[in-house]
Amino acid sequence: MINLILFGPPGSGKGTQAKKLVEKYNLLHISTGDLFRYEIGNKTELGLKAQAFMEKGELVPDEVTIGMLNNKVEANPDVEGYIFDGFPRTIPQAESLDKLLKSKGQQVAALIALNVDDDEIVKRLLERGKTSGRADDISEEVIRKRIRVYNETTAVVYNYYDQFGKSQSIEGKGSIEDIFGRISDRIEKLNV
């Protein structure tokens, strides 16, 4: 199993690269945003719990998110692995993900971080905002705040997996194909 965490700030190209990785390696892309929309939209028990927290403006507890991840993994046993996108965002979440995978006899093979400088991210997201309809993609101030939050709170997960020799940093600038080639080269060298 190739279980990857695709990592990087908003606008680093995670979604674009995940689609290509899914095709090449028969992986399942698990985006926490998609999970939440599915569970809430289908009014599952976990979805209703998550919605109750969100309606109060609170963060959804990790155990609810892990429950959703577990459901998705259980529902897709025939893939060659998973790409986790948007999770984990904290060290406790990373520890919970490791525990979930270990219970299935699996582990994270690598965390692949897409390195893109802040100005490039701002440029990409402002461009995406012209067509995405996402309010958080049309203001440079909001975009820079999202980058700052990522750097302050989420980037520590890179260090967590780095202590196990699993963190890989990839240059996230260039053509989509060039970046994909760099990611694929790293995946081919994994010992899985």
Salt bridges, closest charged atoms under 4 A:
ASP34 OD1 - ARG37 NH2 2.70
GLU45 OE2 - LYS49 NZ 3.75
GLU74 OE2 - LYS104 NZ 2.34
ASP85 OD2 - HIS29 NE2 2.90
ASP117 OD2 - LYS173 NZ 3.42
ASP119 OD1 - ARG144 NH2 2.79
GLU120 OE1 - LYS123 NZ 3.62
GLU120 OE2 - ARG124 NE 3.16
GLU127 OE1 - LYS130 NZ 3.10
ASP136 OD2 - ARG134 NH2 2.88
ASP136 OD2 - ARG146 NH1 3.51
ASP137 OD2 - ARG128 NE 2.65
ASP137 OD2 - ARG134 NE 3.90
ASP137 OD1 - ARG146 NH1 3.05
GLU140 OE2 - ARG144 NE 2.94
GLU177 OE2 - LYS20 NZ 2.74
